[in-house]
């Protein structure tokens, strides 16, 4: 599905497309969630913002796990997802990835 999306993405007019890096969403979730409302002139953000803020408050104590990858797992990631890592400019798994 990801390969097909990358292949077809040039067919989507730039003004109709919005992609979000996971790290950006984690760092600034409200800004990221409000962006499509603004970009696509959607209504309703003001109504949902209080519940989103409330939910995000409950998530402040959650931390991302860190993983150690074996060489075998690194090869599998590269074989299956290397194209996506390249497309989205993510680094390859190192000794420790969070």
Helices and strands as residue ranges (DSSP letters): H 2-8, G 9-11, G 14-16, H 22-27, H 29-39, H 45-58, E 67-68, H 71-87, E 96-97
